Amino acid sequence: MKDVRTIALVGLAALMVAALSCSKGPQPPKDIQYFPCDNMDGVQTPGLVTFDPSVSADGKGSLKITADQPTTVALFDVPFPGAEGSSLIYKAKVKTKDFGGDAYLQMVVHFANGGSLSTMNYQKAIGGTTGWVDMETSTVIQAGQKPDVVKLNLVANGQGTVWIGDVHLVRAPKPGS
């Protein structure tokens, strides 16, 4: 009888361990930082960016960039994102009006050792006059790499007006993990 109880307890413990390991599974993507763009809070280059309450993807306004020449607009800095060994995804909604050129997102990841990594998604660049477009660019941060700041930029490679709103920096599992 004692052996049956021991076997039952060992079996129960094994089931609990299996259940816990299954419940962890892949971690869903998680916002590191969200910028609603319903005011100028945190904007790095306020001289190039204004708040526009009349144009919005969510009804609360957006950030407006009026470019008279190609420029990279520094929008937000996210310090110490804690993204070692994961993917970083910069997502935003972008709209253009009479934009002669291409507009797209740029993410620059700076590391404590002084190196940096820049990623852009040229394939999803927009121009002309568009409605709100979901845009993103991403990169993988390897194990051992420790970003100290992530810069979220908008490249306005032309002339015209670009609006941006609903900016997210997201951490997701590395592809294949």
N, C-alpha and C positions, 0 to 999 in steps of 0.2 A: 504494500500500500504506500509506503514511504517513497519507493522508486517511482510509482505512478505520479505522485504529487510533484516530485522533482522534475520528471519529464514534462509534466503539464506546465510548471513554472518556467522551465527553460524554453518551451515552445511559445508560451505567452510573451516572454521577453523578446524572443526572436521576431514574433509578429509585430510587437511595438516598435522595434528598431526598423523593421522593413516599412512600416507605415510612416514613421518619421522621415526616413530617407526619401520615400516617394512624395511626401507632402512638400518637401523643399523644392524639387524640380527646378526648371529654369526660372530665374527671377524676371518679372515683367519689367519693361522700361519704366524708369522713374525720373520725374522732373528733378533736376538739380537746382534750376532757377527758372522762374517764370516772370516775364516782363509784359504786362498787359498793354503797354504803350498808350495808356489813357491819361498820361501826363509826361513831363520831361524828367521824372526821377531816374537818376542813374545814367542818363545820356552823356557820353564822353565828349561829343563835339556839338554843343548846343548852338554854335554859330552856323552850322550847316543844316541843322535839324530844327523844325518847329512842331508844336503840337497842333493838330488840325481836328477840332471837335466835330466837323461836318462830314468827314469821310471816315468810314469805319467798317470793319468786318463784323464787329460785335456790338455796334451801337454806342460805343463809349469813346470814339475818337481813334486817331492813329498818329504816327509820326510821319511828317512830310519832309521830303528832301527835294529841293529844286536845284538841279545841277545845270550850270552853264558851261561846264567842261567836265571831262572824265575825272572822277574822284573816288576814293575809298573813304567811306564814312564810318568812323569808329562809333558804334552804338553803345554796347555794354561790355563791361569787364566782369568776369565771374572768378573771384579768387578761390584758390584751393578747392577745386571741384571734387576731389577724392575719387578719381576715375581710373585708377591704376588697374590694368587688366580688364578693361571693358571698352565698349564703343561709346563715343560721344556723338550726339546728333544735335545739330542746330536746326530748328524748325521755325518757320514764320509764315505769315500771310503777307503777300506783296501785290501791289497794284500799280499800274503805270498809266500816264496820260501824256500823249504826244511825246513819247520818249524816243529820241533818235539814237539808238544804241542798244546795249544789253545791260540789264540789271540782274544781279544774282547775289547770293549769300556767300560770305567768306568767314571761316572760323580759323583763328590763329591760336595754337596751343603753345604756351611758353613753359619751359621746364626749369626747375631750380638750378640745373647745371649750366644754364645759359642758352641751351638749344631751343629751337622752336619748330613747329610743324604747321603748315598752312594747307587748308583744304577748301575747295570751291567746287560748285556743281555747274560747270558751263553748259552742260546739256539741257538744263532746265532754265536757262536765262530767258528773260522776257524783255520785250520792247514794244514800241508803238503805244496803243491804248488797250488795256486789258481790264478785266474784272479782277477780283481777288483770286490769287493763285497760291496754292500751298506749295512752299519750297522747302528744301532741306539740303544739308550737306553733312557728311559724317566722316569720322576717322576712328581708327582703333588705337587705343593706348595700351601698350604692351605691359606685362608684369614687370615691375621694377622701374618703370617710367613714372615720375611723380610730377604732374603738372602743377605749377604754382599759380597760373592765371590762364583763363581762356577768354579771348577777345572775340566778340561777335560783331562783325562788320557787314555793311552792305556796299557792294561795288556798283557804282553808277557809271558805267563805261559809255558815256554819251551825254546828251543834253535833253532836258525835259523834267517831268515831275514823277517821283516815285513815292508811294506810301508804304509803310510797313507797320504791322500790328501782330499781336498774339505771338510774341517771341518766346521760345522755349529752348533751354539747354537740357538735353535728356541723356541719362546714362542707361545703357542697355548691355546685356551680356555680349561678349565677343561672338562674332559669327562662328558657328560650329561648336559652341560650348553649351 
